[in-house]
Amino acid sequence: MRQPSDRVASKNNIYLGASLAYRLINMKNGLMNAWLEYTGRKEPEDLSTKLNVLMGSHTESLNKRYYEMMTGYEFADNDAWRKTWRDRLELETQHPDYPWLLTHPDQWRIDDAGNIVLVDFKHTNERKWSNKEELVDTYSAQMQMQMLVAQAAFGVPVTQSELSVFFGNSKWDVIPIPAEPDTQQSLLSLYRGFYQHVMNDEAPDADWEPKIKIPKVVPHQTRQMHQDNEFCELAAQWVRYKDSYKAFSAIDSQLKGKLKDDDKEIFNDTVRVYRTGGGQRRIKLLEND
């Protein structure tokens, strides 16, 4: 994986981000309205008082903590990738071949196989709990662009992303969105064409606008398991051992917390606490001689 570098300046300081993808292919007149904004002919929409935007921004840190607590995953040590963007420190990836292509994932983690998984935190209304396909339709193009740029910036494959979503104030789920290389290339072609129209100050017309079909990602189904004896037995055991697991998890976190920022590993005669190449903390039981 490549090391982060300073941001490369784009011509006229114009940068296109991943969230632009939805506007270009889903919103009515999105292509033209985006062109008007990027060429200074129209003021961007003021989102500073939009409640849904403010809620998403202010629940992001809670969403991150809840994701780690519920999945057991820890996010990679990626602070070196943070740069100031619109008066905030943001994780940032920049395409090495197209410096005007700049994306800001919320987080990324390393999975058990050593692969990078991008994670974006969302907060929406509870109604969408039963219609997650709508949520996927909204953010799929954005996540495809994030994976495309991250792969180019990191120099390693990025084939998986996730949405960590709060639904109202009582439900949460993780929705995986796998990489679709053909879709990513179609989106890249759209971005390159749009960027040229902006730089040439040439309005796009309907004949140029490409039609991009984003493959459907079907969120995980919900099944009732009352008649599955094995599931019911496992569920009973889970309840039986729940409290001891909580105690184990608390001790596990405390042990990992003993590893200081400049420690590679710490150990005694019983266990070794160490840091993986991806920055995750692990504990290994040492065999007795």
C-alpha positions as CSV (number, residue, x, y, z in Angstrom):
1,M,0.0,0.0,0.0
2,R,1.4,3.4,-1.0
3,Q,2.1,6.1,1.6
4,P,0.0,9.3,1.6
5,S,1.4,12.3,-0.2
6,D,0.6,16.0,-0.3
7,R,-2.5,17.0,-2.3
8,V,-1.6,17.7,-5.9
9,A,-3.1,21.0,-7.0
10,S,-5.8,20.8,-9.7
11,K,-6.1,23.3,-12.6
12,N,-8.2,26.3,-11.4
13,N,-8.5,24.5,-8.1
14,I,-11.4,22.4,-9.3
15,Y,-12.0,19.1,-7.7
16,L,-14.7,16.5,-8.4
17,G,-15.8,14.3,-5.4
18,A,-17.6,10.9,-5.2
19,S,-20.9,12.4,-4.1
20,L,-21.2,14.2,-7.4
21,A,-21.9,10.8,-9.0
22,Y,-25.5,10.7,-7.8
23,R,-26.2,14.2,-9.1
24,L,-24.8,13.4,-12.5
25,I,-26.8,10.2,-13.1
26,N,-29.9,10.3,-10.8
27,M,-31.1,13.8,-10.3
28,K,-33.3,15.6,-12.8
29,N,-31.1,18.2,-14.7
30,G,-28.3,17.1,-12.4
31,L,-25.6,17.3,-15.1
32,M,-26.5,20.8,-16.1
33,N,-27.0,22.1,-12.6
34,A,-23.6,20.7,-11.6
35,W,-22.0,22.4,-14.6
36,L,-23.6,25.7,-13.7
37,E,-22.2,25.5,-10.2
38,Y,-18.7,24.4,-11.2
39,T,-18.4,27.2,-13.8
40,G,-19.6,29.8,-11.3
41,R,-22.9,30.5,-13.0
42,K,-25.0,29.2,-10.0
43,E,-24.4,29.2,-6.3
44,P,-24.3,25.7,-4.7
45,E,-27.1,24.8,-2.5
46,D,-26.6,26.0,1.1
47,L,-26.7,22.8,3.3
48,S,-25.7,24.6,6.5
49,T,-29.2,24.5,7.8
50,K,-30.4,21.2,6.3
51,L,-31.4,19.1,9.3
52,N,-30.7,15.7,7.7
53,V,-27.2,16.9,6.7
54,L,-26.5,18.2,10.2
55,M,-27.8,15.0,11.8
56,G,-25.6,12.9,9.5
57,S,-22.6,15.0,10.3
58,H,-23.1,15.0,14.1
59,T,-23.9,11.3,14.4
60,E,-20.9,10.2,12.4
61,S,-18.6,9.7,15.4
62,L,-21.3,7.8,17.3
63,N,-21.9,5.7,14.2
64,K,-18.1,4.9,14.0
65,R,-18.1,3.8,17.7
66,Y,-21.2,1.7,17.3
67,Y,-19.9,0.0,14.2
68,E,-16.7,-1.0,16.1
69,M,-18.7,-2.2,19.1
70,M,-21.2,-4.2,17.1
71,T,-18.8,-5.8,14.5
72,G,-15.7,-6.2,16.6
73,Y,-13.6,-4.6,13.8
74,E,-11.2,-1.7,14.5
75,F,-10.5,1.0,11.9
76,A,-7.0,1.2,10.4
77,D,-4.5,3.8,11.7
78,N,-5.1,6.2,8.8
79,D,-4.6,9.6,10.4
80,A,-1.7,10.2,7.9
81,W,-4.3,10.3,5.2
82,R,-6.2,13.2,6.8
83,K,-6.1,16.7,5.1
84,T,-7.9,19.9,5.7
85,W,-11.0,20.1,3.4
86,R,-13.5,22.9,3.8
87,D,-12.3,23.8,7.3
88,R,-12.4,20.2,8.5
89,L,-9.8,17.4,8.7
90,E,-11.0,14.6,6.4
91,L,-9.6,11.3,5.2
92,E,-8.7,12.0,1.6
93,T,-7.7,10.0,-1.5
94,Q,-6.6,11.5,-4.8
95,H,-6.4,9.8,-8.1
96,P,-2.7,9.9,-9.3
97,D,-3.7,10.2,-13.0
98,Y,-6.6,12.7,-12.5
99,P,-5.6,15.0,-9.6
100,W,-9.0,16.8,-10.0
101,L,-10.6,13.5,-8.7
102,L,-10.7,13.8,-4.9
103,T,-12.7,11.7,-2.6
104,H,-13.3,11.7,1.2
105,P,-14.3,8.3,2.6
106,D,-15.5,8.4,6.2
107,Q,-13.3,5.5,7.3
108,W,-11.6,2.3,6.1
109,R,-10.6,-0.9,7.8
110,I,-8.5,-4.0,7.1
111,D,-10.5,-7.2,6.9
112,D,-9.3,-10.7,8.1
113,A,-7.8,-11.4,4.7
114,G,-5.8,-8.1,4.7
115,N,-8.1,-6.4,2.2
116,I,-9.1,-2.7,2.5
117,V,-12.8,-2.1,3.1
118,L,-14.2,1.5,2.8
119,V,-16.9,2.4,5.3
120,D,-19.3,5.4,5.0
121,F,-21.6,6.4,7.9
122,K,-25.2,7.4,7.1
123,H,-28.2,8.4,9.1
124,T,-31.7,8.2,7.5
125,N,-35.3,7.8,8.6
126,E,-36.7,4.6,10.0
127,R,-39.0,4.1,7.0
128,K,-36.1,3.0,4.9
129,W,-35.4,0.0,7.2
130,S,-37.9,-1.9,5.1
131,N,-36.8,-0.4,1.8
132,K,-33.0,-0.6,1.9
133,E,-32.8,-0.9,-1.9
134,E,-33.7,2.8,-2.1
135,L,-30.7,3.6,0.2
136,V,-28.4,1.5,-2.0
137,D,-29.7,3.2,-5.1
138,T,-28.8,6.6,-3.6
139,Y,-25.3,5.8,-2.5
140,S,-24.0,3.0,-4.8
141,A,-22.5,5.3,-7.5
142,Q,-20.8,7.3,-4.7
143,M,-19.2,4.2,-3.2
144,Q,-18.1,2.9,-6.6
145,M,-16.2,6.2,-7.2
146,Q,-14.7,6.0,-3.7
147,M,-13.4,2.5,-4.3
148,L,-12.0,3.5,-7.8
149,V,-10.1,6.5,-6.4
150,A,-8.9,4.7,-3.3
151,Q,-7.6,1.8,-5.3
152,A,-5.6,4.2,-7.5
153,A,-4.3,6.1,-4.5
154,F,-3.4,3.1,-2.4
155,G,-1.9,1.0,-5.3
156,V,-3.7,-2.1,-4.1
157,P,-7.1,-3.6,-4.9
158,V,-10.2,-2.2,-3.1
159,T,-13.1,-4.4,-3.9
160,Q,-15.5,-3.9,-1.0
161,S,-17.3,-1.0,0.7
162,E,-20.0,-0.8,3.4
163,L,-22.7,1.6,4.5
164,S,-23.1,1.7,8.3
165,V,-26.6,3.1,8.7
166,F,-28.6,4.5,11.6
167,F,-32.4,4.2,10.8
168,G,-34.1,6.7,12.9
169,N,-33.0,6.4,16.5
170,S,-33.5,2.6,17.2
171,K,-32.2,0.6,14.3
172,W,-28.8,0.0,12.7
173,D,-27.4,-2.1,9.9
174,V,-24.3,-2.6,7.7
175,I,-25.0,-2.8,3.9
176,P,-22.1,-4.2,1.8
177,I,-21.6,-2.7,-1.7
178,P,-19.0,-4.6,-3.7
179,A,-16.8,-3.1,-6.4
180,E,-18.2,-3.2,-10.0
181,P,-15.2,-2.5,-12.3
182,D,-17.3,-2.0,-15.4
183,T,-19.5,0.5,-13.6
184,Q,-16.5,2.3,-12.2
185,Q,-15.0,2.8,-15.7
186,S,-18.3,4.1,-17.0
187,L,-18.5,6.6,-14.1
188,L,-14.9,7.6,-14.7
189,S,-15.7,8.3,-18.4
190,L,-18.6,10.4,-17.3
191,Y,-16.4,12.4,-14.8
192,R,-13.7,12.9,-17.4
193,G,-16.3,14.2,-19.9
194,F,-17.9,16.5,-17.3
195,Y,-14.5,17.8,-16.2
196,Q,-13.7,18.7,-19.8
197,H,-17.0,20.6,-20.2
198,V,-16.2,22.6,-17.1
199,M,-12.6,23.4,-18.1
200,N,-13.7,24.3,-21.7
201,D,-16.6,26.4,-20.3
202,E,-18.8,24.4,-22.7
203,A,-22.3,23.4,-21.6
204,P,-23.1,19.7,-21.9
205,D,-26.1,18.8,-24.1
206,A,-28.5,15.9,-23.9
207,D,-26.8,14.0,-26.7
208,W,-23.5,13.8,-24.8
209,E,-25.0,12.7,-21.5
210,P,-24.2,9.0,-21.1
211,K,-26.7,6.5,-19.7
212,I,-25.1,4.5,-16.8
213,K,-26.9,1.6,-15.3
214,I,-25.7,0.8,-11.7
215,P,-26.0,-2.9,-10.9
216,K,-28.6,-3.7,-8.2
217,V,-27.1,-4.5,-4.8
218,V,-29.7,-6.5,-2.9
219,P,-29.4,-5.9,0.9
220,H,-29.4,-8.9,3.2
221,Q,-32.8,-10.5,3.6
222,T,-34.6,-11.0,6.9
223,R,-35.8,-14.5,7.9
224,Q,-37.6,-15.8,10.9
225,M,-36.0,-18.9,12.4
226,H,-38.5,-20.2,14.9
227,Q,-38.6,-23.6,13.2
228,D,-34.8,-24.1,12.9
229,N,-33.8,-26.2,15.9
230,E,-30.1,-25.6,15.4
231,F,-30.6,-21.8,15.3
232,C,-32.8,-21.9,18.4
233,E,-30.2,-24.0,20.4
234,L,-27.4,-21.7,19.4
235,A,-29.5,-18.7,20.4
236,A,-30.2,-20.2,23.8
237,Q,-26.4,-20.8,24.3
238,W,-25.8,-17.2,23.2
239,V,-28.1,-15.9,26.0
240,R,-26.5,-18.3,28.5
241,Y,-23.0,-17.1,27.8
242,K,-23.7,-13.5,27.1
243,D,-22.5,-12.1,30.4
244,S,-19.2,-14.0,30.4
245,Y,-18.6,-12.8,26.8
246,K,-19.2,-9.2,27.9
247,A,-16.6,-9.6,30.6
248,F,-14.2,-11.2,28.1
249,S,-14.7,-8.3,25.7
250,A,-14.1,-5.7,28.4
251,I,-10.8,-7.4,29.4
252,D,-9.8,-7.8,25.8
253,S,-10.2,-4.1,25.2
254,Q,-8.3,-3.2,28.4
255,L,-5.4,-5.5,27.4
256,K,-5.2,-3.9,23.9
257,G,-5.4,-0.5,25.5
258,K,-2.1,-1.2,27.3
259,L,-0.4,-1.1,23.9
260,K,1.0,2.4,23.5
261,D,1.2,4.3,20.3
262,D,4.9,3.7,19.9
263,D,4.7,0.0,21.0
264,K,5.0,-2.8,18.4
265,E,4.2,-5.5,21.0
266,I,4.0,-6.2,24.7
267,F,3.9,-9.5,26.4
268,N,4.3,-11.6,29.6
269,D,4.5,-15.4,30.2
270,T,0.8,-15.8,29.2
271,V,-0.2,-13.5,26.3
272,R,1.4,-11.3,23.6
273,V,-0.4,-8.1,22.6
274,Y,0.8,-6.8,19.2
275,R,0.1,-4.5,16.3
276,T,-0.6,-5.9,12.8
277,G,0.8,-4.5,9.6
278,G,-2.5,-2.8,9.1
279,G,-2.4,-1.1,12.5
280,Q,-4.9,-3.4,14.2
281,R,-4.3,-4.7,17.8
282,R,-4.3,-8.4,18.4
283,I,-3.8,-10.7,21.4
284,K,-2.2,-14.1,21.1
285,L,-2.2,-16.8,23.8
286,L,1.4,-18.0,24.4
287,E,1.9,-21.8,24.6
288,N,3.3,-23.0,27.9
289,D,6.6,-24.9,27.6
